Amino acid sequence: MSDKELRIESRLAQIGSVEEPVTGAVNYPIYQATAFRHPRLGQSTGFDYARTKSPTRKVLEDASALLESGDAGFACSSGMAALQTVFTLFSQGDHLIVSLDLYGGTYRLLEKILSKYGVTASYVDTNDLDAIETVRKPNTKAVFIETPTNPLMMVTDIEAVSLWARKHEILTIVDNTLLTPYFQRPLELGADIVVHSATKYLGGHNDVLAGLIVTKGEKLSEEIAFLHNSIGAVLGPTDSYQLMRGMKTLALRMERHESNALAMAHYLEKHPQIAEVFHPGLPQHPGYEIQNKQSSGNTGIFSFKVTDSRYVEPVLRHLKLIAFAESLGGVESLMTYPAIQTHADIPLEIREAVGVDDRLLRFSVGIEHIDDLIEDLGRALEAARVEVEGGLVHE
Ligand SMILES: *Cc1c(COP(=O)(O)O)cnc(C)c1O
């Protein structure tokens, strides 16, 4: 049975398991070597120097390409390193169309760094084809999509945008961090490049910083291989191993993240101190249908607004099980306050236009027991209500 014929759960569990023929080790070893002996002049084992190609990293890269239904995979030292490598495809004078509700670090990279090299970006709701057509210029080279977006969970129809982009010879690049290939495979929907912060769900344990790029097509794969080697922001062998170890349990983790987040969203929806819940698994969410069409499940991230911004500080202070911390996608539940943390680099006008205001909290729901999570957040909300409004504590 070839790897391609296996179901995704089996491919994940078996990453690197059959690749070591010498000892038969069931997990692939960590090759620390940075230099590889040449058998003869003009000959190579396939490995020369570790920046270009390294054995442990290669097993991860090949597995990633297969998981995302792409042609080549590239492991980078972080999600930002992966994004920088991809954005280096563009030259002075090129223009990009980018999702409005964007990861703050990606916005910073585009506006503070790429802009210095003459690459410009327009930020629009990428699910609105009229809006992207309006900002398209003759020098537009790519559309960059996050779906769902973080924190507001806006959903973009990847297939529709890819079709539109192809017609205009524009590349479609998707940041697939929130859903992972377990739930969504953008290259199958027509995208050209997928990027990941593998630090999040793929690693899954808040203990390895990594990024991935997966490309479709020979030309694009060669271009990214050249940039990956030339820029050198590659993933080390130990981190490559650590990431593969995390990926082996991705299917199990994503199932639990999804069910916990959905149960939590249903709980908060009915809570009197919650004004709004942003979760594309709720039928009233504007992205519900597209999300169901293009993905086989939902991420464990969602956000919600409390009815009064004065609840935010005490809620975060009273949480015990759920950690007040940035990042997302790990087995531990984390809560963050986007307006002053992850999205602080995005100007106020843009933030408020999309709805990242001072009542919004983002929740990365972990794999703990759902009842413990509901109890923890319920208690913190009640304690916040008592502090803000006075009254009896209901323990
Ligand atoms: C975290 C994140 C990144 C950046 O990745 P790092 O691994 O932190 O460098 C990019 N995109 C999204 C959607 C993220 O959540």
PDBQT file of the ligand as one rigid body, heavy atoms in Angstrom, charges set to zero:
ROOT
HETATM    1  C1  LIG A 401       1.344  32.037  14.789  1.00  0.00    +0.000 C 
HETATM    2  C2  LIG A 401       0.925  32.302  13.411  1.00  0.00    +0.000 A 
HETATM    3  C3  LIG A 401       1.847  32.700  12.441  1.00  0.00    +0.000 A 
HETATM    4  C4  LIG A 401       3.322  32.915  12.759  1.00  0.00    +0.000 C 
HETATM    5  O1  LIG A 401       3.964  31.716  13.064  1.00  0.00    +0.000 OA
HETATM    6  P1  LIG A 401       5.216  31.572  14.086  1.00  0.00    +0.000 P 
HETATM    7  O2  LIG A 401       5.440  30.107  14.136  1.00  0.00    +0.000 OA
HETATM    8  O3  LIG A 401       4.793  32.175  15.392  1.00  0.00    +0.000 OA
HETATM    9  O4  LIG A 401       6.349  32.324  13.484  1.00  0.00    +0.000 OA
HETATM   10  C5  LIG A 401       1.373  32.900  11.151  1.00  0.00    +0.000 A 
HETATM   11  N1  LIG A 401       0.067  32.730  10.837  1.00  0.00    +0.000 NA
HETATM   12  C6  LIG A 401      -0.841  32.368  11.763  1.00  0.00    +0.000 A 
HETATM   13  C7  LIG A 401      -2.267  32.205  11.371  1.00  0.00    +0.000 C 
HETATM   14  C8  LIG A 401      -0.455  32.136  13.073  1.00  0.00    +0.000 A 
HETATM   15  O5  LIG A 401      -1.360  31.783  13.992  1.00  0.00    +0.000 OA
ENDROOT
TORSDOF 0
